[in-house]
Amino acid sequence: MNPSELLSVQSLNVSFGASTVVEELCFSVEQGKTLAIVGESGSGKSVTSLAIMRLVEHMNGSINSGKILYRHGEKEIDLAALDDKAMRKVRGKEIAMIFQEPMTSLNPVFAIGDQIVEILTLHEGLSRSAARKEAQRLLDLVRLPDAKELLDRYPHQLSGGMRQRVMIAMALACRPKLLIADEPTTALDVTIQAQILSIIADLQRELGMAVVFITHDMGVVAEVADDVVVMNKGKKVEQAPVADLFANPQKAYTRALLSAVPKLGSMAGQDLPRREPLTVIKDNQPQEVGVSRALDTARYEEAPLISIRNLVTRFDIRKGLFGGVTHRVHAVEQVTLDIFPGETLALVGESGSGKSTIGRTIQQLQDPTSGEVIFKGKPLAAMSKAEKMQLRQKVQYIFQDPFASLDPRKTVGFSVAEPITTHGLLDNRAAIDRRVAELLERVGLSSEHAERYPHEFSGGQRQRICIARALASNPELIIADEALSALDVSIQAQIIDLFMELQEERNLAYLFISHDMAVVERMSHRVAVLYLGQIVEKGSRRAVFETPTHSYTKRLLSAVPVADPGARRKRILLTGDIASPVRAVGNEPAIVSLNEHAPGHFVAEEAAKSINHQGEHHA
Amino acid sequence: MAKFIFYRILQAIFVVFAVTLTVSFAIRLTGDPAIMLSQGAGSITEADLERIREALGLNRPFLVQYWDFVSGVFVGDFGRSFMGGTSVGALIARALPATLMLALVSLFLSIVISIPLGITAAVSRGKWADQAIRILSLVGLSFPNFWLAIMLVLVFSITFRLLPPSGMEGPISFIMPAATMAIILTATNVRLVRTTMLETLRSQYVMVARAKGLSETKVLYKHALRNCAIPLVTYFGLQFGGLLGGIVVIERVFNWPGLGTLAFEAVAARDYPVLQAVITVLSLLIVSINLLVDIAYGLLDPRIRTE
């Protein structure tokens, strides 16, 4: 082991039962540096981190061979050969770990303070009162306000971003030499992600700690890493310093992966979304397939397909015994929008911005509190049952989670045929089967797949099935609610292309609901930015992305990590949390008014100080 | 929380009323105590029967009798038994502790055994320890409780003469009845603990607890078990109610001087006051246990406590 190395993984093999999930993996981590391990689902990156912690054994996995050398003072210890008792002295003390899901990482039944105190009394031998004092200092360190009061709070009282900061405080409690962060920001909004990344970077510098950063997000890699290991199907593809990897990837897989990553700013100077060729690996060489063509499908000269006028959706929160309404979630407040035939309108915003509620209201999954939804000139409220049914046929919904949105007990063919039978579009069995086969082939699957069940398909394939199902009723509008968020980037690129191809072919309109600004930039004709249920900026994609005008839009765009290590930039950082749409009854939010900043580009008026955030500073 | 408890108490009072009303009404459909009382007394005329009914107050309208009973309960007077005129209150005071003690000992025994067994099964899922525990629990489930009780008596009292076959005299007499019930309870409890534990062990925070370097004992018995507490306490609470009902058979077999025996004899004799009182006390007990379970939720889970 090189003296500058803290950890050296040598020929590591990990398996679960008969299947090998990590194969002959070698890499090393320099002291005080950040190594990113990047890969798609099934690449073995998380298993690698659990193997270093020797936690794979608790998941019925086993380390079959190889060494995990760790530098402990003068000595080198092989973690793979350590017994459980010795390993427990390493876990939490020498090597600490933070996990992906901040909502479930903290034990819900213990106070935050107690959970931090526990690790301090275990490894540092502190008394309870000394440990409590130290816990408070740690919470200050991760920039949580009111640390003293937080000690006695429980996890459910904190937001996801705050919980992840508590996790970091807990992980850093014993000043570990190595921090393993397994997708620590994947479940968080971009502005909160930016906060967490900056906290980890600052503390890493302060404590001189090395970090192994596991992620699927090339943007985050470019932002944080010194060195990068690319993994695929359990094996290392390549390892390189971050700048080299992005500038000059050696392996076909890396090149394909990098080209699939949507990069914010890549559409600069173009008015319309564009289909771009996909990079696929053929004969071990990356090859480009597909067309490059601008998508001039939107027909703004026609009447809007769907109009929303002053839409308000609120949810009552009943607290207490007799169910008095004390608070309301102001999910959507006075939203007015038009969706034109053949256009992709993107709704962007962070959690709680109300973007999904708007989609659900159009699909009649949710009743509005007030306001109108107008389909082809006729308000929803004035529609007969049959007309409402027809609206359901013409508007289809694709959900985020392709695993949960198909009935596991029904064949794929049944699910795809269901809209056809429900709306009585075809009446004989043979015609329906033919149509299902056609649809499956249209989305890149084969007609034999109709006989199979959802569990036989991967996430990307299931999302294709959901698209086929949505197409089955000949819709004019498809609402895609975070439909790409659960997919790996290479699959995501394919589905984006499929969406665009279908738009060209059928003149579909999309309401594209997403938190991913780079994907939105690739796909949309127009964009509406939502903040706390209100539109703060809307206009053509080019106007919103190239001349963002509202401070929230600017902040949102600046928080997006860009997959280019040369472009690490200063960004506007939030110190506070995302504001909550929950308000006491009677405390109505102020309705912002939109001004036409440039033709078709509307921006909300802003008060002198920034809206509702606890403040901001420039990092 | 205070408001919540107040509401639950109101609910409990309503439940007790409903139960006693149903029981008082139903028991009067099962037969005439005057005939039971006069059995073996030679020739009885309708006038004699009428006199007995009048003496017992049975000739009054049902609602009057019910009101009489309920108003008595409020001042702690359960009336007198039709058989020999003993105070029902005194009968209950003697039988209730016997039943309660037996039920509590059985439940306690079962919990103490099933938690470690269930956790062990969950942790070693699919391995031999898990298989063995599951087979054992299935065997335990398959025994009818009266058969098990008789077998224990045969082996330990008749063959080896180690334990008293019946009655409640000192701690030693608890062993067989409590063991009988505990075996049956444990069989289901082990499975419940195993299932809830498996669920909890999949949680991220269990992995986090291990990543802190805590020992397996701490991870399982502190971090995981506390999170299993809600379903377990709910089930144990419900089980205690069922236990009080099921105890009748065991009390008969071991001649245990508890509520079960008392109720059994009262049914046979159409002794309305005793039966009414036993059912009222049992329903009060079950309702208050459920109330305690609800309060325990708040203590166990901060998400409920702080709402």
Interface residues (C-beta under 8 A of the other chain):
Chain A: M53 L55 H58 D84 R88 K89 V90 R91 G92 K93 A96 M97 F99 E101 T104 S105 L106 N107 P108 V109 F110 A111 E118 I119 L122 H123 Y154 H156 Q157 M167 M170 K319 G320 L321
Chain B: K3 F4 Y7 S203 Q204 Y205 M207 V208 A209 R210 A211 K212 G213 L214 S215 E216 H223 R226 N227 A229 L300 D301 P302 R303 T306 E307
